[in-house]
Amino acid sequence: MILITGATGAVGRLVVQRLVAEGARVRAVSRSPRDAALPYGVEVVRGDPARPGTMAGHFAGIEAVFLHPRTFGDSADGLLALAAERGVSRVVALSAMNIDDPFDLQPSRWRGDRNREAEEAAVASGLAWTSLRASSFAGNTLQAWGAQIRAGDVVRYVHAGFRESLLDERDLAEVATRALLTDELAGRRLELTGPESLSHEEMVAVIAAALGRPLRFEEVPSRAVAAHLIGVGLPEPFVRALMARYDHYAGRDQHPPTGELGKVLGRPARTYADWAADHVAAFRMPALDPALVPHTTR
């Protein structure tokens, strides 16, 4: 049986679905089990990884743990110590490729992710461990630009030339599943990216091709975007770190493709065009709030 923290989030939910498809037994931890809406057969239990005492009974019969960096607060070490005491043998930590950057260039940290702590706790746990150092997610672009695209043909955002290799969350979930079910990836820090580096402007062009209609990218100064996002209620530390990241890496590739994912899975990673083609319906939904931004920018 596999225990999943962060089971109802964008990545955790995909990991649960993939594990179920592989025939694994899954125990999902949720602070609100009634709202989990996970696949049939998944055991959903109430717990809070940030309070390890609420988790003690949930490690019974568990072989491997998926450690999500947004779930445990300051309790990663204590949580994994408890897991080891209860007989767990493997941990797979979700981390990020930018964990060596200063904290003020790590936007996700200001939304609760503790990527460095997740990896360090896994390595020090005494369990067989794997760290998944993920690049930014393809789904972030839907969060960032979806409302603007649903409302019109212009995407207004920062740094047209900012480049990165977006990772399809489904590929990440597949790697996580392999790491949870086998020893093949034990003891490795896997730097996982998409297969290509694209600029913001090129990403918008890919979305336009998937939708079959023209879109135009209009560059806006980061200070203006920051002021707007803070004004509509996004946490200022998150916004400042997000803009600092874009400014710092403007004109160069933050995370060039590593090819690691294809080596692990034995097939090419999904391209951003693949992802966009599979999410056209989300870009065509009725317009909501044009201030939406990436909920997790790594």
Contacts in CASP RR format, 6 or more apart in sequence:
PFRMAT RR
TARGET T0000
AUTHOR 0000-0000-0000
METHOD contacts of the structure
MODEL  1
MILITGATGAVGRLVVQRLVAEGARVRAVSRSPRDAALPYGVEVVRGDPA
RPGTMAGHFAGIEAVFLHPRTFGDSADGLLALAAERGVSRVVALSAMNID
DPFDLQPSRWRGDRNREAEEAAVASGLAWTSLRASSFAGNTLQAWGAQIR
AGDVVRYVHAGFRESLLDERDLAEVATRALLTDELAGRRLELTGPESLSH
EEMVAVIAAALGRPLRFEEVPSRAVAAHLIGVGLPEPFVRALMARYDHYA
GRDQHPPTGELGKVLGRPARTYADWAADHVAAFRMPALDPALVPHTTR
1 24 0 8 1.000
1 25 0 8 1.000
1 26 0 8 1.000
1 27 0 8 1.000
1 61 0 8 1.000
1 62 0 8 1.000
1 63 0 8 1.000
2 19 0 8 1.000
2 24 0 8 1.000
2 25 0 8 1.000
2 26 0 8 1.000
2 27 0 8 1.000
2 62 0 8 1.000
2 63 0 8 1.000
2 64 0 8 1.000
2 65 0 8 1.000
2 66 0 8 1.000
2 180 0 8 1.000
2 181 0 8 1.000
3 26 0 8 1.000
3 27 0 8 1.000
3 28 0 8 1.000
3 29 0 8 1.000
3 58 0 8 1.000
3 59 0 8 1.000
3 62 0 8 1.000
3 64 0 8 1.000
3 65 0 8 1.000
3 66 0 8 1.000
3 83 0 8 1.000
3 88 0 8 1.000
4 12 0 8 1.000
4 15 0 8 1.000
4 16 0 8 1.000
4 19 0 8 1.000
4 26 0 8 1.000
4 27 0 8 1.000
4 28 0 8 1.000
4 29 0 8 1.000
4 65 0 8 1.000
4 66 0 8 1.000
4 68 0 8 1.000
5 29 0 8 1.000
5 49 0 8 1.000
5 65 0 8 1.000
5 66 0 8 1.000
5 67 0 8 1.000
5 68 0 8 1.000
5 71 0 8 1.000
5 72 0 8 1.000
6 12 0 8 1.000
6 28 0 8 1.000
6 29 0 8 1.000
6 30 0 8 1.000
6 49 0 8 1.000
6 66 0 8 1.000
6 68 0 8 1.000
6 70 0 8 1.000
6 71 0 8 1.000
7 13 0 8 1.000
7 15 0 8 1.000
7 16 0 8 1.000
7 28 0 8 1.000
7 29 0 8 1.000
7 30 0 8 1.000
7 36 0 8 1.000
7 38 0 8 1.000
7 42 0 8 1.000
7 44 0 8 1.000
8 28 0 8 1.000
8 30 0 8 1.000
8 35 0 8 1.000
8 36 0 8 1.000
8 37 0 8 1.000
8 38 0 8 1.000
9 68 0 8 1.000
10 137 0 8 1.000
10 139 0 8 1.000
10 169 0 8 1.000
10 295 0 8 1.000
10 296 0 8 1.000
11 68 0 8 1.000
11 94 0 8 1.000
11 137 0 8 1.000
11 169 0 8 1.000
11 172 0 8 1.000
11 173 0 8 1.000
11 176 0 8 1.000
12 66 0 8 1.000
12 68 0 8 1.000
12 173 0 8 1.000
13 38 0 8 1.000
14 169 0 8 1.000
14 170 0 8 1.000
14 172 0 8 1.000
14 173 0 8 1.000
15 66 0 8 1.000
15 173 0 8 1.000
15 176 0 8 1.000
15 177 0 8 1.000
15 180 0 8 1.000
16 26 0 8 1.000
16 28 0 8 1.000
16 38 0 8 1.000
16 39 0 8 1.000
16 42 0 8 1.000
17 39 0 8 1.000
17 173 0 8 1.000
18 173 0 8 1.000
18 174 0 8 1.000
18 176 0 8 1.000
18 177 0 8 1.000
19 26 0 8 1.000
19 177 0 8 1.000
19 180 0 8 1.000
19 181 0 8 1.000
20 26 0 8 1.000
20 39 0 8 1.000
20 41 0 8 1.000
20 42 0 8 1.000
22 177 0 8 1.000
22 181 0 8 1.000
24 177 0 8 1.000
24 180 0 8 1.000
24 181 0 8 1.000
25 43 0 8 1.000
26 38 0 8 1.000
26 41 0 8 1.000
26 42 0 8 1.000
26 43 0 8 1.000
27 42 0 8 1.000
27 43 0 8 1.000
27 44 0 8 1.000
27 45 0 8 1.000
27 58 0 8 1.000
27 62 0 8 1.000
28 36 0 8 1.000
28 38 0 8 1.000
28 42 0 8 1.000
28 43 0 8 1.000
28 44 0 8 1.000
28 45 0 8 1.000
29 45 0 8 1.000
29 46 0 8 1.000
29 47 0 8 1.000
29 49 0 8 1.000
29 55 0 8 1.000
29 58 0 8 1.000
29 71 0 8 1.000
30 36 0 8 1.000
30 44 0 8 1.000
30 45 0 8 1.000
30 46 0 8 1.000
30 47 0 8 1.000
31 46 0 8 1.000
31 47 0 8 1.000
31 48 0 8 1.000
32 46 0 8 1.000
33 44 0 8 1.000
33 45 0 8 1.000
33 46 0 8 1.000
36 42 0 8 1.000
36 44 0 8 1.000
38 44 0 8 1.000
45 58 0 8 1.000
46 54 0 8 1.000
47 54 0 8 1.000
47 55 0 8 1.000
47 58 0 8 1.000
48 54 0 8 1.000
48 55 0 8 1.000
49 55 0 8 1.000
49 68 0 8 1.000
49 71 0 8 1.000
49 72 0 8 1.000
49 73 0 8 1.000
49 75 0 8 1.000
49 79 0 8 1.000
50 71 0 8 1.000
50 72 0 8 1.000
50 73 0 8 1.000
50 74 0 8 1.000
50 75 0 8 1.000
51 75 0 8 1.000
52 75 0 8 1.000
52 78 0 8 1.000
52 79 0 8 1.000
52 82 0 8 1.000
53 82 0 8 1.000
55 79 0 8 1.000
55 82 0 8 1.000
56 82 0 8 1.000
56 86 0 8 1.000
57 86 0 8 1.000
59 65 0 8 1.000
59 82 0 8 1.000
59 83 0 8 1.000
59 86 0 8 1.000
59 87 0 8 1.000
59 88 0 8 1.000
60 86 0 8 1.000
61 86 0 8 1.000
61 87 0 8 1.000
62 83 0 8 1.000
62 86 0 8 1.000
62 87 0 8 1.000
62 88 0 8 1.000
63 88 0 8 1.000
63 89 0 8 1.000
63 90 0 8 1.000
64 88 0 8 1.000
64 89 0 8 1.000
64 90 0 8 1.000
64 91 0 8 1.000
64 92 0 8 1.000
64 180 0 8 1.000
64 181 0 8 1.000
65 80 0 8 1.000
65 83 0 8 1.000
65 88 0 8 1.000
65 90 0 8 1.000
65 91 0 8 1.000
65 92 0 8 1.000
65 127 0 8 1.000
66 91 0 8 1.000
66 92 0 8 1.000
66 94 0 8 1.000
66 176 0 8 1.000
66 180 0 8 1.000
67 76 0 8 1.000
67 79 0 8 1.000
67 80 0 8 1.000
67 91 0 8 1.000
67 92 0 8 1.000
67 93 0 8 1.000
67 94 0 8 1.000
67 118 0 8 1.000
67 121 0 8 1.000
67 122 0 8 1.000
68 94 0 8 1.000
68 118 0 8 1.000
69 93 0 8 1.000
69 94 0 8 1.000
69 95 0 8 1.000
69 96 0 8 1.000
69 112 0 8 1.000
69 113 0 8 1.000
69 114 0 8 1.000
69 115 0 8 1.000
69 117 0 8 1.000
69 118 0 8 1.000
70 111 0 8 1.000
70 112 0 8 1.000
70 113 0 8 1.000
70 114 0 8 1.000
72 79 0 8 1.000
72 114 0 8 1.000
72 117 0 8 1.000
72 118 0 8 1.000
73 112 0 8 1.000
73 114 0 8 1.000
73 117 0 8 1.000
74 114 0 8 1.000
74 117 0 8 1.000
76 114 0 8 1.000
76 117 0 8 1.000
76 118 0 8 1.000
76 120 0 8 1.000
76 121 0 8 1.000
77 121 0 8 1.000
77 124 0 8 1.000
77 125 0 8 1.000
78 121 0 8 1.000
79 121 0 8 1.000
80 91 0 8 1.000
80 121 0 8 1.000
80 122 0 8 1.000
80 125 0 8 1.000
80 127 0 8 1.000
81 125 0 8 1.000
83 91 0 8 1.000
83 125 0 8 1.000
83 127 0 8 1.000
84 125 0 8 1.000
84 126 0 8 1.000
84 127 0 8 1.000
88 127 0 8 1.000
89 127 0 8 1.000
89 128 0 8 1.000
90 127 0 8 1.000
90 128 0 8 1.000
90 129 0 8 1.000
90 130 0 8 1.000
90 179 0 8 1.000
90 180 0 8 1.000
90 183 0 8 1.000
90 186 0 8 1.000
91 122 0 8 1.000
91 125 0 8 1.000
91 127 0 8 1.000
91 128 0 8 1.000
91 129 0 8 1.000
91 130 0 8 1.000
92 122 0 8 1.000
92 129 0 8 1.000
92 130 0 8 1.000
92 131 0 8 1.000
92 132 0 8 1.000
92 176 0 8 1.000
92 179 0 8 1.000
92 180 0 8 1.000
93 118 0 8 1.000
93 119 0 8 1.000
93 121 0 8 1.000
93 122 0 8 1.000
93 129 0 8 1.000
93 130 0 8 1.000
93 131 0 8 1.000
93 132 0 8 1.000
94 115 0 8 1.000
94 118 0 8 1.000
94 132 0 8 1.000
94 134 0 8 1.000
94 176 0 8 1.000
95 115 0 8 1.000
95 116 0 8 1.000
95 118 0 8 1.000
95 119 0 8 1.000
95 131 0 8 1.000
95 132 0 8 1.000
95 133 0 8 1.000
95 134 0 8 1.000
95 189 0 8 1.000
96 106 0 8 1.000
96 108 0 8 1.000
96 113 0 8 1.000
96 115 0 8 1.000
96 133 0 8 1.000
96 134 0 8 1.000
96 135 0 8 1.000
96 298 0 8 1.000
97 133 0 8 1.000
97 134 0 8 1.000
97 135 0 8 1.000
97 191 0 8 1.000
97 192 0 8 1.000
97 193 0 8 1.000
97 255 0 8 1.000
97 298 0 8 1.000
98 105 0 8 1.000
98 106 0 8 1.000
98 115 0 8 1.000
98 245 0 8 1.000
98 254 0 8 1.000
98 255 0 8 1.000
98 298 0 8 1.000
99 106 0 8 1.000
99 115 0 8 1.000
99 116 0 8 1.000
99 119 0 8 1.000
99 133 0 8 1.000
101 245 0 8 1.000
103 109 0 8 1.000
103 241 0 8 1.000
104 240 0 8 1.000
104 241 0 8 1.000
104 244 0 8 1.000
105 241 0 8 1.000
105 244 0 8 1.000
105 245 0 8 1.000
105 248 0 8 1.000
106 113 0 8 1.000
106 115 0 8 1.000
106 241 0 8 1.000
106 245 0 8 1.000
106 298 0 8 1.000
107 238 0 8 1.000
107 241 0 8 1.000
107 242 0 8 1.000
107 245 0 8 1.000
107 294 0 8 1.000
107 297 0 8 1.000
107 298 0 8 1.000
108 115 0 8 1.000
108 296 0 8 1.000
108 297 0 8 1.000
108 298 0 8 1.000
109 115 0 8 1.000
109 241 0 8 1.000
110 235 0 8 1.000
110 237 0 8 1.000
110 238 0 8 1.000
110 241 0 8 1.000
111 235 0 8 1.000
111 238 0 8 1.000
111 295 0 8 1.000
111 296 0 8 1.000
113 296 0 8 1.000
113 298 0 8 1.000
115 298 0 8 1.000
118 131 0 8 1.000
119 131 0 8 1.000
119 133 0 8 1.000
119 189 0 8 1.000
122 129 0 8 1.000
122 130 0 8 1.000
122 131 0 8 1.000
123 129 0 8 1.000
123 131 0 8 1.000
128 183 0 8 1.000
128 186 0 8 1.000
128 187 0 8 1.000
129 186 0 8 1.000
129 187 0 8 1.000
130 179 0 8 1.000
130 185 0 8 1.000
130 186 0 8 1.000
130 187 0 8 1.000
130 188 0 8 1.000
130 190 0 8 1.000
131 188 0 8 1.000
131 189 0 8 1.000
131 190 0 8 1.000
132 172 0 8 1.000
132 175 0 8 1.000
132 176 0 8 1.000
132 179 0 8 1.000
132 190 0 8 1.000
132 192 0 8 1.000
133 189 0 8 1.000
133 190 0 8 1.000
133 191 0 8 1.000
133 192 0 8 1.000
134 167 0 8 1.000
134 172 0 8 1.000
134 192 0 8 1.000
134 298 0 8 1.000
135 164 0 8 1.000
135 165 0 8 1.000
135 166 0 8 1.000
135 167 0 8 1.000
135 191 0 8 1.000
135 192 0 8 1.000
135 193 0 8 1.000
135 194 0 8 1.000
135 255 0 8 1.000
135 298 0 8 1.000
136 164 0 8 1.000
136 166 0 8 1.000
136 167 0 8 1.000
136 255 0 8 1.000
136 294 0 8 1.000
136 297 0 8 1.000
136 298 0 8 1.000
137 166 0 8 1.000
137 167 0 8 1.000
137 168 0 8 1.000
137 169 0 8 1.000
137 172 0 8 1.000
137 294 0 8 1.000
137 296 0 8 1.000
137 298 0 8 1.000
138 166 0 8 1.000
138 167 0 8 1.000
138 168 0 8 1.000
138 169 0 8 1.000
138 272 0 8 1.000
138 275 0 8 1.000
138 276 0 8 1.000
139 166 0 8 1.000
139 169 0 8 1.000
139 275 0 8 1.000
139 279 0 8 1.000
139 294 0 8 1.000
140 166 0 8 1.000
140 294 0 8 1.000
140 295 0 8 1.000
140 296 0 8 1.000
140 297 0 8 1.000
141 166 0 8 1.000
141 203 0 8 1.000
141 207 0 8 1.000
141 294 0 8 1.000
142 279 0 8 1.000
142 282 0 8 1.000
142 283 0 8 1.000
143 292 0 8 1.000
143 293 0 8 1.000
143 294 0 8 1.000
143 295 0 8 1.000
144 157 0 8 1.000
144 292 0 8 1.000
144 293 0 8 1.000
144 294 0 8 1.000
145 155 0 8 1.000
145 157 0 8 1.000
145 204 0 8 1.000
145 207 0 8 1.000
146 282 0 8 1.000
146 283 0 8 1.000
146 292 0 8 1.000
147 287 0 8 1.000
147 288 0 8 1.000
147 289 0 8 1.000
147 290 0 8 1.000
147 291 0 8 1.000
147 292 0 8 1.000
148 154 0 8 1.000
148 155 0 8 1.000
148 156 0 8 1.000
148 290 0 8 1.000
149 155 0 8 1.000
149 207 0 8 1.000
149 211 0 8 1.000
149 215 0 8 1.000
149 283 0 8 1.000
150 283 0 8 1.000
150 284 0 8 1.000
150 285 0 8 1.000
150 286 0 8 1.000
150 287 0 8 1.000
150 288 0 8 1.000
151 287 0 8 1.000
151 290 0 8 1.000
152 287 0 8 1.000
153 213 0 8 1.000
153 214 0 8 1.000
153 215 0 8 1.000
153 216 0 8 1.000
154 215 0 8 1.000
154 216 0 8 1.000
154 217 0 8 1.000
154 218 0 8 1.000
155 204 0 8 1.000
155 215 0 8 1.000
155 216 0 8 1.000
155 217 0 8 1.000
155 218 0 8 1.000
156 218 0 8 1.000
156 220 0 8 1.000
157 200 0 8 1.000
157 217 0 8 1.000
157 218 0 8 1.000
157 219 0 8 1.000
157 220 0 8 1.000
157 225 0 8 1.000
158 200 0 8 1.000
158 219 0 8 1.000
158 220 0 8 1.000
158 221 0 8 1.000
158 222 0 8 1.000
158 225 0 8 1.000
158 243 0 8 1.000
158 246 0 8 1.000
158 247 0 8 1.000
159 200 0 8 1.000
159 219 0 8 1.000
159 222 0 8 1.000
159 246 0 8 1.000
159 247 0 8 1.000
159 250 0 8 1.000
159 251 0 8 1.000
160 199 0 8 1.000
160 200 0 8 1.000
160 201 0 8 1.000
160 217 0 8 1.000
160 219 0 8 1.000
161 199 0 8 1.000
161 200 0 8 1.000
161 201 0 8 1.000
161 250 0 8 1.000
161 251 0 8 1.000
162 199 0 8 1.000
162 200 0 8 1.000
162 246 0 8 1.000
162 249 0 8 1.000
162 250 0 8 1.000
162 251 0 8 1.000
162 254 0 8 1.000
163 197 0 8 1.000
163 198 0 8 1.000
163 199 0 8 1.000
163 249 0 8 1.000
163 251 0 8 1.000
163 252 0 8 1.000
163 253 0 8 1.000
163 254 0 8 1.000
164 197 0 8 1.000
164 198 0 8 1.000
164 249 0 8 1.000
164 253 0 8 1.000
164 254 0 8 1.000
164 255 0 8 1.000
165 193 0 8 1.000
165 194 0 8 1.000
165 195 0 8 1.000
165 196 0 8 1.000
165 197 0 8 1.000
165 198 0 8 1.000
165 253 0 8 1.000
165 255 0 8 1.000
165 256 0 8 1.000
165 257 0 8 1.000
165 258 0 8 1.000
166 193 0 8 1.000
166 194 0 8 1.000
166 198 0 8 1.000
166 203 0 8 1.000
166 272 0 8 1.000
166 275 0 8 1.000
167 192 0 8 1.000
167 193 0 8 1.000
167 194 0 8 1.000
167 261 0 8 1.000
167 269 0 8 1.000
168 194 0 8 1.000
168 269 0 8 1.000
168 270 0 8 1.000
168 272 0 8 1.000
168 274 0 8 1.000
168 275 0 8 1.000
170 270 0 8 1.000
171 192 0 8 1.000
171 194 0 8 1.000
171 261 0 8 1.000
171 265 0 8 1.000
171 269 0 8 1.000
171 270 0 8 1.000
172 192 0 8 1.000
174 265 0 8 1.000
175 185 0 8 1.000
175 190 0 8 1.000
175 192 0 8 1.000
175 261 0 8 1.000
175 264 0 8 1.000
175 265 0 8 1.000
178 184 0 8 1.000
178 185 0 8 1.000
178 264 0 8 1.000
178 265 0 8 1.000
179 185 0 8 1.000
179 186 0 8 1.000
185 264 0 8 1.000
190 260 0 8 1.000
190 261 0 8 1.000
190 264 0 8 1.000
191 258 0 8 1.000
191 260 0 8 1.000
192 258 0 8 1.000
192 260 0 8 1.000
192 261 0 8 1.000
193 255 0 8 1.000
193 256 0 8 1.000
193 257 0 8 1.000
193 258 0 8 1.000
193 259 0 8 1.000
193 260 0 8 1.000
193 261 0 8 1.000
193 269 0 8 1.000
194 257 0 8 1.000
194 259 0 8 1.000
194 261 0 8 1.000
194 269 0 8 1.000
194 270 0 8 1.000
194 271 0 8 1.000
194 272 0 8 1.000
195 257 0 8 1.000
195 259 0 8 1.000
195 261 0 8 1.000
195 262 0 8 1.000
195 268 0 8 1.000
195 269 0 8 1.000
195 270 0 8 1.000
195 271 0 8 1.000
196 257 0 8 1.000
196 271 0 8 1.000
196 272 0 8 1.000
197 253 0 8 1.000
197 256 0 8 1.000
197 257 0 8 1.000
198 206 0 8 1.000
198 272 0 8 1.000
200 217 0 8 1.000
201 217 0 8 1.000
203 272 0 8 1.000
204 215 0 8 1.000
204 216 0 8 1.000
204 217 0 8 1.000
205 215 0 8 1.000
205 217 0 8 1.000
206 272 0 8 1.000
206 273 0 8 1.000
206 276 0 8 1.000
207 215 0 8 1.000
207 276 0 8 1.000
207 283 0 8 1.000
208 214 0 8 1.000
208 215 0 8 1.000
209 273 0 8 1.000
209 276 0 8 1.000
210 273 0 8 1.000
210 276 0 8 1.000
210 277 0 8 1.000
210 279 0 8 1.000
210 280 0 8 1.000
210 283 0 8 1.000
211 280 0 8 1.000
211 283 0 8 1.000
211 284 0 8 1.000
222 243 0 8 1.000
222 246 0 8 1.000
222 247 0 8 1.000
223 243 0 8 1.000
225 243 0 8 1.000
226 239 0 8 1.000
226 240 0 8 1.000
226 242 0 8 1.000
226 243 0 8 1.000
228 291 0 8 1.000
229 239 0 8 1.000
229 242 0 8 1.000
229 291 0 8 1.000
229 293 0 8 1.000
230 236 0 8 1.000
230 239 0 8 1.000
232 289 0 8 1.000
232 291 0 8 1.000
234 291 0 8 1.000
234 293 0 8 1.000
239 293 0 8 1.000
242 293 0 8 1.000
242 294 0 8 1.000
242 297 0 8 1.000
245 254 0 8 1.000
245 297 0 8 1.000
259 269 0 8 1.000
261 269 0 8 1.000
262 268 0 8 1.000
262 269 0 8 1.000
END
